[in-house]
């Protein structure tokens, strides 16, 4: 009887430990598919209307193209981020901001996962951010490792970004395109950039890394 009780206690303890570990790595849907709850909008033009420029329609976030960005209300570190994006009319410019700092300007301090047409997968060190692969004085961009593998206008592209401490690893449509180390930042907001033309985002999911 005593052995059975001890064994049962051990099994229960293991179950609680496993449940706790599982809860720490549950994915978070950063976009609910209905509205911009959990996001903050900024436009470099103070006279422009963020509500008109950043909208949700048919289950996607639509950014009109004026210089600015949406960013999460919460700060994050150590995570895997997945998201889909597509160009509406023509392939122009946009990006996903990582470790974004609370500096409201057109190009705030962050590491930008570049979505600019033909350059998706470049990592841009913006406004003082730097990594081991760039000195941020003469070399702001860490170029992608392989030829462009973006999809045509109107088709959804898939981004997977792993932010593990001071290392950022970037995939475009399932292919490893970049990796930077020794980043000067290791936490911050996540942002969606508006720059140049209409772009849409959906299925934005953050999964904390199991530390």
Buried (B, 14 or more C-beta within 10 A) or exposed (E): EEEEEEEEEEEEEEEEEEEEEEEEEEEBEBBEEEEBEBBBBBBBEEEBEBEEBBBBEEEBBBBBBBBBBBBBEEBBBBBBBBBBBBBBEEBBBBBBBBBBBEEEEBBBBBBBBBBBBEBBBBBBBBBEBBBEBBEBEEEBBBBBEEEEBBBEEEEBBBBBBBBBBBBBBBBBBEBBBBBBEEBBBBBBBBBBBBBBBBBBBBBBBBBBBEE
